[in-house]
Amino acid sequence: MPTIKGNAAAATADALANETFNVIPNTGAVVNMAISCAANGGTFGFGIGDRVIVAQGTEANVEVAADVIDWPRDQVVFNEVVGPGQLKLPIGAAGTEIQWQIHIRYL
């Protein structure tokens, strides 16, 4: 099961653009994602191709400690079955750092 983990300190149209495993093959996959930010105001969206899974502008949970993903608290995508395409993660960091972790299980 591949995992993408990263962070962004500034707004970006797609934080996954140059990441390994950001393209789901024709067989599809099951995706789980957790995300958190360092302070209030960090926003994100998540999707694959033209399909929106989390609406852009959704606020991320505020973390308890620096660079922490707490899966029970921060998970925002639960066993989402997706078809082929490129994963997209637009970030509106709004002066705060955002951390994310995405687990992919190919079908």
Sine and cosine of phi, psi and omega as CSV:
sin_phi,cos_phi,sin_psi,cos_psi,sin_omega,cos_omega
0.00,0.00,0.93,-0.37,0.03,-1.00
-0.95,0.33,0.42,-0.91,0.03,-1.00
-0.71,-0.71,0.66,-0.75,0.14,-0.99
-0.92,-0.40,0.82,-0.57,0.05,-1.00
-0.77,-0.64,0.69,-0.72,-0.01,-1.00
-0.23,-0.97,-0.09,-1.00,0.05,-1.00
-0.48,-0.87,0.30,-0.95,0.05,-1.00
-0.62,-0.79,0.72,-0.70,0.03,-1.00
-0.98,-0.22,-0.06,1.00,-0.01,-1.00
-0.61,-0.80,0.33,-0.94,0.02,-1.00
-0.88,0.47,0.59,-0.81,0.04,-1.00
-0.49,-0.87,0.55,-0.84,0.00,-1.00
-0.94,0.33,-0.46,0.89,0.02,-1.00
-0.34,-0.94,0.98,-0.18,-0.01,-1.00
-0.93,0.36,-0.25,0.97,-0.02,-1.00
-0.99,-0.15,0.06,1.00,-0.13,-0.99
-0.80,0.60,-0.62,0.79,-0.06,-1.00
-0.92,-0.40,0.31,0.95,-0.03,-1.00
-1.00,0.07,0.51,-0.86,0.14,-0.99
-0.94,0.35,0.54,-0.84,0.04,-1.00
0.95,0.31,0.25,0.97,-0.03,-1.00
-0.99,0.17,-0.10,1.00,0.03,-1.00
-0.93,-0.36,0.84,-0.54,0.03,-1.00
-1.00,0.06,0.75,-0.66,-0.03,-1.00
-0.96,0.29,0.08,-1.00,-0.05,-1.00
-0.85,0.52,-0.41,0.91,-0.01,-1.00
-0.96,0.29,-0.30,0.95,-0.04,-1.00
1.00,0.07,-0.06,-1.00,-0.05,-1.00
-0.30,-0.95,0.24,-0.97,0.17,-0.99
-0.95,-0.32,0.79,-0.61,-0.11,-0.99
-0.88,-0.48,0.70,-0.72,0.16,-0.99
-0.83,-0.56,0.60,-0.80,-0.04,-1.00
-0.59,-0.81,0.64,-0.77,0.14,-0.99
-0.79,-0.61,0.54,-0.84,-0.04,-1.00
-0.50,-0.87,0.59,-0.81,0.08,-1.00
-0.51,-0.86,0.28,-0.96,0.01,-1.00
-0.72,-0.69,0.25,-0.97,-0.10,-1.00
-0.98,0.20,-0.40,0.92,-0.04,-1.00
-0.44,-0.90,0.22,-0.98,0.04,-1.00
-0.84,0.54,0.55,-0.84,0.11,-0.99
0.96,-0.28,-0.15,0.99,0.03,-1.00
-0.97,0.25,0.83,-0.55,-0.02,-1.00
-0.86,-0.51,0.35,-0.94,-0.02,-1.00
-0.42,-0.91,0.11,-0.99,0.17,-0.99
-0.57,-0.82,0.21,-0.98,0.00,-1.00
-0.44,-0.90,0.68,-0.74,0.02,-1.00
-0.25,-0.97,-0.01,-1.00,0.07,-1.00
-0.68,-0.73,0.82,-0.57,-0.09,-1.00
0.84,0.54,-0.81,-0.59,0.03,-1.00
-1.00,-0.04,-0.04,1.00,-0.05,-1.00
-1.00,0.06,0.81,-0.58,0.05,-1.00
-1.00,-0.04,0.81,-0.59,0.06,-1.00
-0.98,-0.19,-0.68,0.74,0.11,-0.99
-0.81,-0.58,0.81,-0.59,-0.06,-1.00
-0.89,0.46,0.69,-0.73,0.05,-1.00
-0.87,0.49,0.67,-0.75,-0.03,-1.00
0.98,-0.17,-0.02,1.00,0.06,-1.00
-0.93,0.37,0.70,-0.71,0.00,-1.00
-0.99,0.14,0.69,-0.72,0.06,-1.00
-0.99,0.16,0.46,-0.89,0.10,-0.99
-0.89,0.46,0.53,-0.85,0.07,-1.00
-1.00,0.05,0.78,-0.63,-0.07,-1.00
-0.96,0.28,0.33,-0.94,0.06,-1.00
-1.00,0.06,-0.58,0.81,-0.01,-1.00
-0.69,-0.73,0.34,-0.94,-0.06,-1.00
-0.87,0.50,0.68,-0.74,0.09,-1.00
0.83,0.56,0.65,0.76,-0.04,-1.00
-0.92,-0.38,0.73,-0.68,0.23,-0.97
-0.93,-0.38,0.87,-0.50,0.05,-1.00
-0.94,-0.33,0.98,-0.19,-0.15,-0.99
-0.81,0.58,-0.74,0.68,0.00,-1.00
-0.87,0.49,-0.54,0.84,-0.03,-1.00
-1.00,0.04,-0.63,0.77,-0.23,-0.97
-0.97,-0.22,-0.04,1.00,-0.03,-1.00
-0.93,0.36,0.77,-0.63,-0.02,-1.00
-0.87,-0.50,-0.30,0.95,0.06,-1.00
-0.82,-0.57,0.82,-0.57,-0.10,-0.99
-0.88,-0.48,0.95,-0.32,0.11,-0.99
0.73,0.68,0.73,0.68,0.00,-1.00
-0.98,0.19,0.86,-0.51,0.04,-1.00
-0.99,0.11,0.83,-0.56,-0.04,-1.00
-0.81,-0.58,0.48,-0.88,0.09,-1.00
-1.00,0.04,-0.18,-0.98,-0.02,-1.00
-0.93,0.36,0.46,-0.89,0.05,-1.00
0.54,-0.84,-0.04,-1.00,-0.02,-1.00
-0.98,-0.18,0.79,-0.62,0.08,-1.00
-0.93,0.37,0.60,-0.80,0.02,-1.00
-0.75,-0.67,0.66,-0.76,-0.01,-1.00
-0.69,-0.73,0.99,0.10,0.08,-1.00
-0.96,0.29,0.70,-0.71,-0.04,-1.00
-0.87,-0.49,0.73,-0.68,0.18,-0.98
-0.91,-0.41,0.99,0.11,-0.22,-0.98
-0.92,0.39,-0.47,0.88,0.06,-1.00
0.74,0.67,0.71,0.71,0.08,-1.00
0.99,0.17,0.21,0.98,0.01,-1.00
-0.75,-0.67,0.45,-0.89,0.04,-1.00
-1.00,0.07,0.65,-0.76,0.02,-1.00
-0.88,-0.48,0.73,-0.69,0.07,-1.00
-0.93,-0.37,0.57,-0.82,0.07,-1.00
-0.60,-0.80,0.36,-0.93,0.10,-1.00
-0.58,-0.82,0.77,-0.64,-0.03,-1.00
-0.82,-0.57,0.80,-0.60,0.07,-1.00
-0.96,-0.28,0.72,-0.70,-0.04,-1.00
-0.84,-0.55,0.78,-0.62,0.11,-0.99
-0.87,-0.49,0.94,-0.33,-0.03,-1.00
-0.93,0.37,0.59,-0.81,0.03,-1.00
-1.00,-0.06,0.00,0.00,0.00,0.00
